[in-house]
């Protein structure tokens, strides 16, 4: 039986470099952890034992990297079955993926933008439906960062709305990606936030990024969260309520105390949320 995804909770991505530093956290320091299942499936020995210690202590959320949900190559059914088995073994409450593609004849090792077209919409929705059929539950797709928009026939938010409606799936709301894209593609982040299908939001990501230039931000997950991104998180809670929220940090790790301070910042925004201020959907 999968554990329930709970609101008013804050978590941290589990990376192998963090396994030892996070092993002895006091109770209550984190509410959940998130992993990319591809990095943990079929582990053996010491790493498997260590991971089991985390999954017995925390709900484990899954955020996929390799399912290639927007790609043209056939879905990797073997990987999909392995993800299902992993979810069942560790009682994972949710599986999420990026609304991107990452493969062709082989893995591209990057998350590439899907063209915002009617053809791509139908293609992606059909693949999402297949994933949900195999997993036996709804998944959530993340609004992704991107740096070009090939063959754009509709806006980013129109495409996201259409995919989620056609596939009948949920939204993983990444507030850092909203900020990054708003700089790179010159739009208002709050208007964009309000244009998303927020009634389908189940889960939120927040992270840091890199300032490549005045008009270019790169979504790295390798820095502290900045104030404008925290402000978008606050606005998201006004729309969606205090959904479970994850701090993403993939490299350039500070001391654990600094990571936990950012997790506590998430909690402070959740605690400060006033239901009377919630924006009508």
N, C-alpha and C positions, 0 to 999 in steps of 0.2 A: 504494500500500500504506500503510495507516494505521500510525503508530508505536505501540509497545506502551506500555500504561499501567503504570508501574513503581512498586513500593512503595519506602518509604524515600526519598521525594522530597518537596520542598516548593516551592510556587510562589506566584505573586502575580497578581491580576487586572490585566490590561492595560486601562487607561483612556486616553482621548485626552490628558488632562491630564498623564499620566505618560510619554508617548511620548518626549519629549525627555530628561527626567531618567533614563529607563531605557536610553537608546540605547547608552551606553558602559559598561555594567556589565562588570566583569571576569568571565572564565569561571568558572563554578561558583557565582556569586552566587545564581542561581535555577536550578531544575531544569526548570520549565515555566511557562507562562502560561495564563491563562484569559480568554476573551472571550465576550460575548453576540453570537452571529453576526449578529443583526439589525442591530447597530451597525456592521458591517464588510462585509456583503455589498454588492456592486455599487459599492464605493468605486473612485474613479479618481484619477489624478494623484499628487500628493505623498503623500497619506495611504496610497494603495495601495502605493506604493513603500516607505514606512516600515514598513507592516505586513508586507510580504514579508520585509523584513530581520529582523523578529522571528520570523516563522514558519520561516525558514530556520535560525535559531539555536536556537529552543526548540520542544519539542512544544507545540501549542496545544490546550487543552481547551475544549470548548464548553458553555456554560451558558445555555440559552434563556430568553427573557423573554416571547415573544409567541405561542407555539404554542397557548396557551389549551387545555391538555390536559384541563381539567375543564369546559370551556364547552359550551353546547348548540348554538352555531353550528357549521356544518360545519368540519372541519379545513381550514386554509389549505394546500391541496395545492401551490400555487405557492411558498409560503414553504418548505414541506417539501422540495420539489425543489431550491430554492436552497440550503438547508442541506446537503443531500446533496452538491451540487456543490462547496460551500465546503469540506466535510470532505475530499472527494477531492483538491481543489486543494492544500490545506495539510496533508494527511496527519494529520488530527486523530484522536486515539485514542479519544475518548469524546464522546458528546452526552448532556447531562443537562437536565432540566426541573424546574420547580416543580410539586409536587402541589397545584395551585391552578387557578383560572380567571382570565382577565384580559380577557375580551371578551364582548360580546353582539351588538348590531347594529354596534358599533364597538369600538375599543380603549378599555379602562377606565383604562389607565395606572396600574394597581395590581394587586396579587396578592390575589385574594379567596378566602375559605375555601370549600372544597367541603363540602357537607353529608355527614356521616358516616352514609350510608344504603346499603342494599343496591342500590337503583336507581343511585345515583351510582357505586358500586363497579363495577357491570357496564358502565356508560357509559364511565367512565374507562379501564377495562381494555381495552375494544374499541378506543378511540382510541390507546392505547399500542401495541397490537398492530399497528395500521395504520402508526404511525410507524416501528416496528421493521422492518416489511416493506419500507417504502420505503427506509430507511437501510441495510438489509441487515445490521443488528447490533443487539444489545441496547442499550437506553438505561438510564439511572439516574434515578430520581425522588427529589427532595429532600423530607425532612420539613420542612414550611414553618412559619414563624411565622404566627399568626393571633390575632385579638382577639375573636372570637365564634364560636360553634359552632351554626349554625342546623340545626334538624331532626335533632339528634344521636340516632341509634339505636344507635351503637356508640362505643367510645372511640377516641381519636386513634390509638393504637397498633394497636388491632384493625383499624381502617380501613386503615392503612398496610400491615399484614401481609396483609390480604385483597387489596388492590390488587396488590401485588407478586406474590402467588401466582397470582392470576387472569390477570394480564398477562404473567407470566413475564419480569419485568424486574428490574433491580438497584436498589440503594439508594445515593443520595448522602446521607451522614450529615452533617447540619449541627449541630455541638455548641453553637453559640451559640443556634440556634433552640430546642434542648432547654432551655437555661437560661432564655431569654426566656419560653417557654411555661410552664415550671415555676413561674415567679413569677406570670404572668398567670392561670394556670388551676389553681394551687394543687396541684401534684403534686411528688413526689420525682424529681429529674432522673435519678438513678442507677437507680431502679426502672424509669423510663420507658426509659432507654437499654437496659437488659437485656431489656425486653419487645419490642424491635424485631427484625426479621429480619436480624440482624447477619451471618449467613452470606452474605447477599446484598450486603453493603456493599462497594463498589468504590473509594470516593473520599470524602474528608472536606473540609468547609468549616469554617473558624473565622473569627470576626469580632468587632467591637465593637458596642455598642448604646447606647441613650440611656435614662437613668432619668427617666421622665416623672413618676412618683410612687412611693411606697413599694411599692405593689402593682401597678405598671404599668411594663413595660419595652418599648421600641420598637426593633425590629430595623432599625437605620439603616445599618450598615456605615460609620459615620463617626467612629469612636473607637477607641482602643486596646483590645485584648483584656484582660479583667480576670481576676484569679486564679481565681475559681470556674469560668470557662469553660475556662481552661487545665487545671484539675483534671478536667473532664469529658473533655477530649481525652485526658488520660493514661488515664482509665478506658476510653475507647473503644479505645485501643491494646491494653489488656489483653484486651478482647473480640475485636478484629478483627486485631490486629497493626498495624504501622506503615504503614497505607495511604497513598497519595499524598494530601497535604493542602495545601489552598489557603488563603492569607490573603486575605480579601475586604476591600477598602477602596474605597468608591465616591466619597467626597468628603472635604473637610476634610483634605487630604493633608498629612502631616508631611514632614520631609526624608526623602529616599530612605534615608539611613542608619538612620533610625528604623524605616522599613518593613522594611528588610533585617534589623534586629535582631529583629523579630517573626518573620520567616521563619526566622532562625537559632534562635529559641526552639522553633519546630516541630521543627527538626532535632535539637535537644537532647533533646526528648521521644522522638523516634524512636530516637535513639542509645541512650537509657537504657532502652528497652523490653527487658524480659527475657522470652523465650519461655516460660520455666518458670512465669511468673506469668499466662499467658494463661488466661482464664476459659473453661471448657468450654461449647460451644454445645449 
